[in-house]
Amino acid sequence: MINNISKEDAMAILKEDAVKIKNLVNKQRDTLCLLSCPAFEEVVDTQLFGFSREVNFVVRCALIEEKAGKKLIEDLESDLNGHFHAEF
């Protein structure tokens, strides 16, 4: 049985997951070295897709607004893209 979760809790969980993805991608970047490497791009794409599915689920459960969910995804994409371009 799932305990009741507040909108604030749902948003906090999503933000924590976004940070985990950023950390994972940073570790992969350090390991793979090349940002244009297909394996690295696959890691980023897979993580972004999974996060977008997670956000979609939370939106469908009416725990956050669709606009807030889209902003979370856009912010993560922007953070990842901005960080990668800064490395070149």
Protein Blocks (a to p, Z undefined) as FASTA:
>chain_A
ZZdddfklmmmmmmmmmmmmmmmmmmmmmmnopaklmklmmmmmmmmmmmmmmmmmmmmn
opacfklmmmmmmmmmmmmmmmmmmmZZ
